[in-house]
Amino acid sequence: MAGADAKFPIDMSKLQKLELDPSKPQLTTEQRATLKNNVQILRDAIVLFTATGAARGVSGHTGGAYDTIPEVTMLLSLFNHSDTYVPILFDEAGHRVATQYLVSALEGHLPWEHLFQYRAANSKLPGHPELGLTPGVKFSSGRLGHVWPFVNGVALANKDKTVFMLGSDGSQQEGNDAEAARLAVAQGLNVKLIIDDNDVTIAGHPSEYLKGYDISKTLAGHGLKVVTVNGESFDELWSGLCEIISHKGPAAVICKRKMAPGVPDIEGSTHGHDVIPVKGALKYFQSRGYPDEMAANILNNIKPNSVSYTYMGSSKEVGANRVVFGEAVNVVLDTISKEEAAKKVMVIDSDLEGSTGLKVIHQKHPEVFVPSGIMERGNFSAAAGFGFDKDKFGVFSTFSAFLEMVISEITMARLNSCNVLCHFSHSGVDEMADNTCHFGINSFFADNGLADTQTWMYFPADPAQMVAIIKSVFFEKGMRFVFSTRSKVPWILNTDGSRYFEHESYKFVPGKDEVIVEGSAGYVVSYGDMLYRSYDAVLRCREKGIDVGLVNKPTLNIIDEDAIRKVGASKFVLVAESLNQNTGLGSKFGTWLLKRGLIPRYDHIGTHKEGCGGLSEQIPHQGLDPESIMKKIIELAQ
């Protein structure tokens, strides 16, 4: 058999049982040889099954999991030796999920062959570990840098045991960890950190973009005992672990190493942060002396899932709104001199410039760009502080899931009447292999001001509307939030095939809803990545004789009185969105109708259950595909 159906070709029976006693900080020759054997086999396994994520197009984050195998192997050996440890490999870098799946297979919870379904839809192997979903997984990591405060609580509940946490130079940038450090020291918690300090994150090297950042000094400054070692030296690493275990109270081992040591093409580079390419994996196994067909038989026979569905009302061509955001900002900045731009605008990154569209701004307008670390709260507030001057404008961007992390800072910015343009990409659930913890579905949390303030929330439907919105609102005052998806979206088309939002008659007006199709039977109200899906469903229902209309609501939180009375006077209204069904537009729109004495049949659909992994599979999993929308329309129209 070939592809994901193949037998696991690495002989895992060659792993040797090992117990390590931390009272003996010097490895024996036999222990060192066993560690070398086990680490190499496990690293080979990591490369092989994470590369299946590259083959099926769902990514996979090889480097961090590969890096930490030496310390993981030693921790497992400690767990074999004694029950004085909480036997869970808590890891605050959720992208190292491959480690958790590896351990699940080691412990017999998963067959080795199932790892070839890595990140595939409905495989229960999503991009971050989720407790209760994957057999053998013992905790949910959530988002980056959220685990240490949680581990403190575990330590408080298990005062007679040692609790370990695997960290990274990226995750340690989060402000949560500073708070966790203070509590751990103040309470003398028996928490031991093992930090992979490989000087690589998504956008670059912390030593370059975050000068002055030193994990060892930071943790020591908080009061932890800190030992710095060469993470690739088993003797140094084991000795360091023994030293922090013997220390009463919180302590850390800082493992210095290159990212993905010994892996051709990605060693020491930002490419190692994500999944190793198939060609790189094949090259790795060739260098390791495996037969050429071993990995090739698997990786070359796994293909990305293709979506053959043809959508009515939108183009076959697709564009990435999250990238277009940056291009649209450049269009605006191009209208002023670089000197004026540097004085008037500041764009700050949170190590995601390639993912949220800021990279093109960095390249074309470096005079406004500030590279920064994984510090969403501080970076947002820096953008707000820049925009504290009524004639200056801060620009901030991160993933929509992380909007929940800056709610208090948003309130602070609002209280100070700051000018901030925020781009939250990866909204909704489409193409979210990282799964539930990375769903960007609670965007309406940003609209938390009182009646005397105004927040503007925009979710463009396609790249043309993204450009129109940014050009319209860039230099507007106050708080403006713009959302985009991780997935690419098609252009919305007129009946003549021209692009709707590029037509000469189109002008974006903040707060104004847009009637895409008139209807006498009822209306679907939608926006963003759900507009083209709703458009398809509406057109197909119209072919069946249901005269349903479609309204685009690009300004999410402002009521267009003319539009709401129009749809409210019809027989039914359906809100279709990919945000949280409990907190999104649909949870509000029915109330807006009732307050105006409008009583059409009403329903709303949105994200309402845990994720299934994969990419495009997330939308039908939530019942948000055109067929599901059609069923709701037909039900309401009866």
C-alpha atoms as one frame of an Amber mdcrd trajectory, in Angstrom:
protein
   0.000   0.000   0.000   1.064   3.569  -0.667   0.288   7.045   0.607  -1.575
   7.432   3.893  -2.623   3.766   3.717   0.966   2.517   3.939   2.412   0.665
   6.867   4.591   2.773   9.152   8.022   2.136   7.627  10.212   3.227  10.537
  10.914   0.331  12.901   9.620   1.736  16.194  10.405  -1.564  17.931  14.020
  -0.397  17.976  13.155   2.119  20.688  14.759   1.061  23.953  13.182   1.398
  27.394  15.062   3.913  29.500  14.795   5.119  33.091  16.773   8.115  34.273
  17.407   8.993  37.892  17.843  12.757  38.456  20.036  12.112  41.500  22.650
  10.888  39.019  23.422  13.872  36.765  26.082  12.100  34.707  24.928   9.814
  31.907  26.491   6.398  31.552  27.824   5.293  28.197  24.853   2.962  27.838
  22.316   5.667  28.725  23.883   8.079  26.254  23.751   5.478  23.494  20.124
   4.655  24.289  19.199   8.346  24.201  20.941   8.789  20.881  19.095   5.809
  19.444  15.677   6.857  20.723  16.026  10.526  19.812  17.008   9.723  16.252
  14.150   7.268  15.708  11.594   9.694  17.144  12.947  12.584  15.106  12.707
  10.464  11.980   9.099   9.705  12.842   8.326  13.415  13.385   9.739  14.354
   9.990   7.857  11.555   8.251   4.352  12.102   9.554   4.458  15.909   9.704
   5.566  15.893   6.069   2.242  14.240   5.236   0.738  17.587   6.271   2.831
  19.263   3.592   1.774  16.635   1.058  -1.945  17.182   1.700  -1.551  20.961
   1.863  -2.542  21.466   5.490   0.870  22.543   6.836   2.223  20.867   9.953
   4.986  22.647  11.933   7.854  20.178  11.921  10.702  22.181  13.455   9.627
  22.774  17.044   8.504  19.203  17.637  11.696  17.896  16.017  13.815  20.230
  18.177  12.418  19.167  21.523  12.696  15.387  21.121  15.855  15.163  23.330
  14.119  16.815  26.305  10.882  14.943  25.626  12.773  11.641  25.646  14.424
  12.520  28.938  11.122  13.556  30.529   9.501  10.291  29.483  12.461   8.466
  31.045  11.888  10.382  34.270   8.218   9.396  34.235   9.352   5.776  33.834
  11.609   6.161  36.859   9.266   7.726  39.414   5.696   8.790  40.120   6.839
  12.013  41.767   6.111  13.907  38.539   2.829  14.893  36.909   3.226  12.643
  33.822   2.009  15.167  31.257   4.169  16.951  28.685   2.525  20.360  29.053
   3.614  22.471  26.086   2.845  26.143  25.647   3.827  26.091  21.961   0.683
  24.554  20.476   2.299  24.113  17.080   4.414  21.334  18.569   1.308  19.156
  18.547   3.245  16.457  16.679   4.984  15.699  19.970   1.662  14.939  21.640
   0.581  12.629  18.815   3.946  10.897  18.882   3.544  10.205  22.598  -0.039
   9.011  22.060   1.288   6.448  19.592   4.153   5.507  21.924   1.655   4.820
  24.694  -0.543   2.720  22.409  -3.485   5.127  22.149  -3.016   5.492  18.381
  -1.668   3.088  15.762   1.481   4.458  14.170  -0.161   4.394  10.746  -2.865
   6.807  11.924  -0.225   9.518  12.182  -0.269   9.633   8.374  -3.677  11.315
   8.739  -1.922  14.246  10.416  -4.165  17.343  10.275  -6.556  15.660   7.839
 -10.245  16.421   8.325 -12.080  14.181  10.785  -8.848  12.385  11.709  -8.866
  13.825  15.250  -5.320  15.060  14.672  -5.762  18.856  14.425  -2.994  21.440
  14.478  -3.174  22.038  18.238  -3.758  19.335  20.871  -7.337  19.100  22.120
  -8.281  17.199  25.271 -11.133  14.757  24.691 -10.701  14.728  20.927  -7.509
  12.775  20.305  -6.920   9.480  22.134  -4.004   9.849  24.510  -3.818  13.650
  24.452  -3.799  14.829  28.068  -4.377  18.597  27.746  -5.460  21.347  25.363
  -2.696  23.858  24.681  -4.991  26.608  23.427  -3.168  29.550  21.918   0.518
  30.319  22.147   1.815  31.266  25.582  -1.290  30.346  27.583  -0.079  27.178
  29.317   2.329  28.357  32.020  -0.354  30.130  34.131  -2.429  26.963  33.783
   0.515  24.793  34.848   0.905  26.954  37.944  -2.588  25.850  38.918  -1.704
  22.229  38.262   1.311  22.657  40.546  -0.852  24.204  43.260  -3.140  21.173
  43.022  -0.190  18.740  43.127   2.181  20.228  45.691   3.845  16.870  46.283
   4.856  16.518  42.638   6.999  18.238  40.021   5.269  19.706  36.988   7.176
  20.201  33.731   6.368  22.609  30.932   7.944  22.750  27.498   8.325  26.315
  26.262   9.941  28.238  23.427  11.556  31.577  22.744   8.386  32.487  20.852
   5.841  31.507  23.464   7.872  33.167  26.207   7.319  36.530  24.515   3.674
  36.508  25.595   2.833  38.700  28.579   0.994  35.827  30.280   4.333  34.247
  31.055   5.611  37.259  32.981   2.575  37.044  35.266   3.000  33.288  35.592
   6.667  33.702  36.524   5.842  36.097  39.339   3.236  33.758  40.846   5.472
  30.698  40.514   8.316  32.460  42.340   6.106  34.027  44.996   4.512  30.686
  45.842   7.642  28.588  45.392   5.855  26.337  42.931   7.617  23.182  41.833
   7.322  24.091  38.155  10.203  23.252  35.831  10.480  24.862  32.413  12.420
  23.448  29.471  12.713  26.196  26.851  13.688  25.555  23.235  15.625  28.724
  22.420  16.245  28.293  18.692  16.022  32.002  17.748  13.342  31.350  15.115
   9.698  32.377  14.991   7.297  32.810  12.081   8.553  36.138  10.769  12.233
  35.951  11.613  14.796  35.798  14.383  14.021  37.310  17.804  17.672  38.303
  18.194  17.164  40.630  15.226  13.603  41.972  15.566  13.435  42.028  19.378
  16.850  43.262  20.466  17.382  43.084  24.207  15.148  40.043  24.593  17.010
  37.388  26.561  15.024  34.495  28.037  17.679  33.532  30.566  17.993  37.050
  31.956  14.236  37.565  31.925  13.446  34.425  33.889  16.343  34.972  36.273
  15.102  38.494  36.822  11.732  37.123  37.858  13.515  34.978  40.434  13.681
  31.574  38.758  16.792  29.464  38.871  18.029  29.321  35.282  20.462  26.912
  33.644  21.519  27.437  30.032  22.712  24.433  28.016  23.448  23.265  24.510
  20.195  21.476  23.740  21.914  19.094  21.337  24.380  17.868  23.970  22.685
  15.032  25.863  25.176  15.359  28.713  24.600  19.094  29.148  20.856  18.768
  28.793  20.557  15.938  31.313  22.842  17.673  33.780  20.755  20.850  33.445
  17.527  18.942  34.019  18.954  17.302  37.120  20.029  20.702  38.455  16.602
  22.305  38.120  14.817  19.202  39.472  16.966  19.294  42.619  16.213  22.996
  43.089  13.317  23.770  45.409  10.901  26.031  43.557  10.506  27.160  39.945
  13.451  26.715  37.610  14.223  26.602  33.913  16.613  24.981  31.487  17.242
  27.109  28.406  18.156  24.853  25.472  20.229  26.704  22.924  20.126  25.107
  19.469  19.465  25.876  15.836  15.967  25.289  14.561  15.650  21.762  13.136
  19.306  20.797  13.678  20.625  18.431  11.043  17.669  18.794   8.688  18.783
  19.910   5.217  17.135  23.043   3.781  15.358  24.189   6.961  18.033  24.106
   9.699  18.244  27.476  11.440  15.706  29.102   9.132  12.168  30.405   9.513
  11.086  27.636   7.110  11.672  25.230   9.966   8.897  26.843  11.969   6.315
  25.384   9.624   6.134  22.008   7.947   9.099  20.519   6.119   8.382  20.394
   2.358   8.030  16.958   0.802  11.261  17.421  -1.156  13.042  18.420   2.045
  11.726  15.365   3.860  12.862  13.057   1.061  16.277  14.700   1.155  16.412
  14.215   4.921  15.648  10.503   4.722  18.175  10.080   1.935  20.823  11.679
   4.166  19.767   9.299   6.939  20.426   6.288   4.706  16.839   5.129   4.254
  15.861   3.559   0.910  14.570   6.191  -1.513  11.172   4.538  -1.808  10.570
   4.451   1.968   9.268   7.996   2.367   8.567   8.602  -1.318   6.044   5.763
  -1.391   4.061   7.618   1.266   4.593  11.314   0.641   4.384  11.293  -3.152
   1.074   9.455  -3.005  -0.760  11.884  -0.712  -2.478  14.727  -2.526  -4.344
  17.818  -1.343  -8.116  17.566  -1.397  -9.611  19.412  -4.344 -12.975  21.161
  -4.214 -14.791  20.679  -7.514 -17.884  22.699  -6.615 -18.616  25.613  -8.985
 -20.153  28.610  -7.249 -22.797  30.659  -8.989 -22.448  34.423  -8.710 -18.705
  34.567  -8.120 -15.492  34.161 -10.076 -13.400  31.049 -10.465 -10.391  33.196
  -9.608  -9.711  33.692  -5.921  -7.677  36.191  -3.953  -6.306  36.392  -0.402
  -7.996  39.266   1.400  -5.481  39.003   4.233  -2.712  39.862   1.762  -4.793
  42.455  -0.080  -5.160  44.354   3.192  -1.458  45.253   3.080  -1.595  46.042
  -0.621  -4.545  48.364  -0.002  -2.672  50.134   2.800   0.225  50.662   0.381
  -2.188  52.236  -2.111  -3.128  54.777   0.548   0.456  55.386   1.676   1.532
  55.882  -1.929  -0.586  59.042  -2.029   1.609  60.821   0.532   5.345  61.346
   0.827   7.464  58.928   2.823   8.314  61.752   5.215   4.648  62.475   5.877
   3.879  58.761   6.145   6.609  58.241   8.752   5.244  61.115  10.802   1.584
  60.226  10.451   1.374  56.406  10.355   2.853  53.550  12.389   2.297  49.890
  11.435   3.326  47.356  14.092   3.693  43.617  13.569   3.330  40.724  16.027
   5.538  38.170  14.225   2.784  37.527  11.659   3.613  39.939   8.854   3.549
  37.203   6.221   0.195  35.908   7.414  -1.725  39.138   7.949  -0.628  41.191
   4.951   1.852  43.469   6.669   4.868  42.055   4.831   4.162  44.082   1.691
   3.962  47.232   3.825   7.301  46.358   5.417   8.829  45.936   1.965   7.410
  49.040   0.294   7.018  51.425   3.207   9.642  50.493   5.829   9.447  54.056
   7.133   6.145  53.259   8.879   6.878  49.668   9.885   7.838  48.400  13.347
   8.702  44.682  13.583   7.861  43.274  16.980   7.423  40.057  18.895   4.533
  37.835  19.910   3.099  40.445  22.262  -0.396  41.232  21.061  -1.497  43.253
  24.071   1.547  45.480  24.140   1.703  45.893  20.381  -1.957  46.855  20.123
  -1.512  49.434  22.866   1.582  50.793  21.120  -0.507  51.316  17.983  -3.181
  52.985  20.090  -0.646  55.198  21.828   0.716  56.302  18.465  -2.833  57.166
  17.450  -3.429  59.121  20.668  -2.513  62.223  18.665  -5.639  63.199  16.719
  -3.651  63.481  13.490  -1.738  60.218  13.764  -2.842  56.670  13.002  -1.692
  53.352  14.410  -2.131  50.130  12.450  -2.175  46.782  14.220  -2.725  43.267
  12.914  -2.942  39.712  14.190  -5.208  36.659  13.914  -8.886  37.067  14.752
  -8.632  34.398  17.459  -6.271  36.712  19.334  -8.761  39.574  19.345 -10.036
  38.039  22.569  -6.618  38.734  24.107  -6.758  42.509  23.581 -10.292  43.396
  24.706  -9.095  45.346  27.738  -6.550  47.202  25.604  -9.300  48.038  23.099
 -11.313  49.568  25.918  -8.272  51.567  27.017  -7.777  52.853  23.474 -11.438
  53.781  23.224 -11.289  55.691  26.522  -8.375  57.670  25.090 -10.057  58.368
  21.719  -7.195  56.731  19.854  -7.007  56.273  16.095  -6.314  52.594  15.455
  -6.924  50.545  12.319  -6.896  46.852  13.229  -6.692  44.022  10.742  -7.740
  40.677  12.179  -7.073  37.929   9.648  -7.961  34.223   9.890 -11.540  35.115
  10.800 -14.230  32.470  10.913 -13.310  28.801  10.487 -12.504  28.287   6.804
  -9.175  26.493   6.176  -8.337  26.416   9.888  -6.250  23.266  10.364  -5.155
  24.569  13.771  -8.778  23.915  14.701 -10.964  25.178  17.516  -8.475  27.254
  19.513  -7.627  29.241  16.372 -11.201  29.851  15.253 -11.681  33.620  14.913
 -15.350  33.703  15.793 -15.885  36.188  18.646 -15.179  39.375  16.713 -18.176
  41.215  18.137 -16.368  41.288  21.491 -14.541  44.296  20.026 -17.791  46.264
  19.886 -18.008  46.796  23.635 -18.234  50.569  23.909 -21.146  52.468  25.373
 -23.760  54.572  23.602 -21.564  57.664  23.397 -18.830  55.906  21.402 -18.705
  54.343  17.980 -16.703  51.336  16.852 -16.571  50.369  13.187 -16.315  46.713
  12.201 -15.816  45.808   8.528 -15.725  42.388   6.883 -15.165  42.743   3.114
 -16.563  40.053   0.837 -13.740  39.957  -1.717 -10.412  41.628  -2.588 -12.077
  44.482  -4.483 -14.210  45.378  -1.489 -11.182  45.118   0.808  -9.433  47.792
  -1.265 -12.550  49.957  -1.318 -12.942  49.753   2.449  -9.311  50.519   3.287
  -9.227  53.489   0.918 -12.412  54.784   2.513 -11.630  54.363   6.206  -7.836
  54.453   6.572  -7.658  58.045   7.775 -10.970  58.026   9.612 -10.825  58.741
  13.338 -11.347  56.241  16.130 -11.410  52.466  16.299 -11.756  50.581  13.031
 -11.642  46.803  12.751 -11.209  45.027   9.422 -11.594  41.259   9.165 -10.396
  38.745   6.596 -10.189  34.981   6.305  -7.242  32.648   6.090  -8.839  31.142
   2.992  -8.892  32.830  -0.367 -12.222  34.090  -1.628 -13.622  34.659  -5.139
 -14.772  37.990  -6.517 -18.512  38.674  -6.339 -19.898  39.131  -9.863 -22.677
  41.140 -11.433 -25.138  39.352 -13.727 -23.037  40.462 -16.707 -19.941  38.779
 -15.265 -18.194  41.985 -14.182 -16.793  42.301 -10.687 -19.438  43.789  -8.416
 -17.171  45.833  -6.159 -14.965  47.044  -9.023 -17.875  48.406 -11.058 -17.716
  52.133 -11.751 -21.078  52.603 -10.066 -19.942  51.033  -6.794 -18.877  53.163
  -3.863 -18.317  51.803  -0.392 -20.228  53.734   2.263 -19.481  52.882   5.912
 -22.601  51.650   7.672 -24.456  51.013   4.436 -25.790  47.536   3.633 -25.744
  46.438  -0.010 -28.587  44.671  -1.810 -26.916  42.149  -4.087 -30.191  40.588
  -5.262 -33.744  41.849  -4.710 -36.262  39.288  -3.460 -39.960  39.139  -2.670
 -40.015  35.885  -0.700 -37.382  36.790   1.902 -33.742  37.721   2.352 -30.429
  36.181   3.310 -28.135  38.623   5.117 -24.464  37.732   4.957 -20.929  39.125
   4.681 -17.263  38.211   4.307 -16.422  34.675   3.244 -20.064  33.623   3.594
 -21.358  36.086   1.012 -20.267  34.094  -2.039 -21.593  30.895  -0.480 -24.891
  32.600   0.327 -25.023  34.088  -3.169 -24.687  30.633  -4.681 -27.461  29.283
  -2.435 -29.722  32.239  -3.261 -29.240  31.882  -7.020 -29.908  28.152  -6.898
 -33.053  28.712  -4.822 -34.227  31.306  -7.310 -33.841  28.694 -10.040 -36.184
  26.527  -7.978 -38.786  29.299  -7.936 -38.054  30.823  -4.517 -37.663  34.570
  -5.065 -35.151  35.088  -2.261 -32.886  38.122  -2.096 -29.383  38.695  -0.746
 -28.023  41.569   1.329 -24.327  42.104   2.022 -23.586  43.681   5.395 -19.928
  44.756   5.192 -20.259  47.002   8.252 -21.125  44.390  10.829 -22.233  46.374
  13.839 -24.004  49.429  12.400 -27.721  49.226  11.659 -28.705  50.460   8.210
 -32.284  51.536   8.896 -33.364  51.432   5.256 -31.935  47.951   4.713 -33.257
  46.401   7.922 -36.749  47.701   7.251 -36.537  46.357   3.734 -35.603  42.836
   4.754 -37.793  42.984   7.842 -40.854  43.662   5.710 -40.310  40.406   3.805
 -41.557  36.945   4.807 -38.288  35.677   6.263 -34.736  36.681   7.132 -31.782
  34.323   7.403 -28.398  35.548   8.674 -25.543  33.368   7.406 -22.076  33.918
   8.873 -18.991  32.007   9.958 -18.659  33.776  13.313 -19.899  32.302  16.585
 -23.606  31.566  16.411 -23.866  32.714  20.042 -22.016  36.029  19.705 -22.097
  36.988  16.025 -24.355  39.153  13.879 -27.171  36.625  13.909 -27.439  36.774
  17.709 -28.198  40.495  17.410 -30.064  40.884  14.157 -33.300  39.306  15.415
 -33.397  41.753  18.305 -32.836  44.651  15.923 -35.831  43.487  13.903 -38.100
  43.105  16.927 -37.227  46.536  18.303 -38.546  47.997  15.060 -41.742  45.999
  15.144 -40.555  43.797  12.266 -41.560  40.137  12.608 -40.472  38.058   9.606
 -39.686  34.391  10.169 -36.129  34.527  11.424 -33.154  32.202  11.768 -29.384
  32.502  11.853 -26.584  30.049  11.192 -22.952  30.287  12.218 -20.121  28.351
  13.801 -21.615  26.285  16.595 -19.450  23.228  17.300 -15.860  22.123  17.775
 -13.709  21.840  14.671 -12.988  18.784  12.537  -9.491  19.655  11.295  -8.627
  19.793   7.630  -9.164  22.961   5.614 -12.226  23.465   3.428 -13.968  20.722
   5.408 -14.560  23.089   8.332 -17.349  24.968   6.502 -19.667  22.011   5.729
 -18.830  20.594   9.162 -20.540  23.687  10.614 -23.459  23.482   8.176 -22.371
  26.638   6.355 -21.942  25.285   2.822 -24.387  26.391   0.074 -26.437  23.216
   0.297 -26.988  23.783   4.025 -27.917  27.421   3.404 -30.375  26.316   0.728
 -32.043  23.925   3.157 -32.544  26.766   5.621 -33.958  29.037   2.903 -36.415
  26.373   1.756 -37.445  25.698   5.357 -38.096  29.395   6.050 -39.874  29.964
   2.749 -42.487  27.275   3.406
